[in-house]
């Protein structure tokens, strides 16, 4: 018979009881959470708030995903933004063209008013067709890149809303130059 070594019995450590400190009293916790309703130095607090809002706005305009509004977040929406920003569209000039048509229609001449009315309707129809085609193209490209079953809802409308804004006033700012289409 061979001698087998005795297994050494080590005492099993007992789990610690509690969290190692007393539970704070409710009034102490409430006192630690209290902040004054009105800061002591209002001017400094206002300046800090203004700087904070400006920092958030700058990062949102730069396209930082953490600071974007909910409507702009996500990979598919970023793809749509880059696709729309790469295009030159007639839709971008919708508002200025409408203002010009409105001003010219104030001329008290029946022929001018009739022509401006027809021009307005024609321009609106052209823009509507262009936005419809843009929506179809966006859907097709999103399906090719991300898959038809994973396409988010509302991307065509998102593309249309971005396309009718002046390029320089879009938020977040365009990240690519015209003609640089996303892959």
Phi, psi and omega in degrees: 000131179266149181277126176264137180292142180288130175296132180281129180269117176256140180293135178285122181291139179281139178297145180294144180266128178080191183254003176089004178208156181287152176291130181291149177291151182300317182294328177292319178295317179296321180294323180289335180272351184286139173229150179292143178295323179241122180295157181297317179249094184295321182297316179294319178296319178296319179295317178298318179296317179297316179296321179295315178296321180294321178296316179296317180297315180299317180291327176294315179295330178284348177094015178295120187303327183290336185253002180287154173290161184301326182292340184257357186278149173116156182292322182291320179292325176296320177297316179298317179301313180296323180293314180294320182292338179280342184269152168252123186233157174288333184297332181302330186262018182302308185294312179296323179295319179295323178296316179298316179298319179298315180295316181292333179285352176282348177294131185277064177223127185299320181293320179294315180298316179296317180295317180294323177296314177296320179297320180296312179298318179297317181295318179297319179295317178299316179296317180298317178295316180299318180292325176297314179296319178300316179299318178295318179296319179298314180300317181297316181290323177295318179298321180291324184274316187252344183102139183295328182283345182255005182292131177285158178277149173086009183290325179294317178293322177299316178296319181295316180296323178288326184289332182273001176267149172302141182302318184286345180258004181288145176229126356293157183300149177301134182263352181226160181277166176298137180090348178268084183282144179289153181268000000 
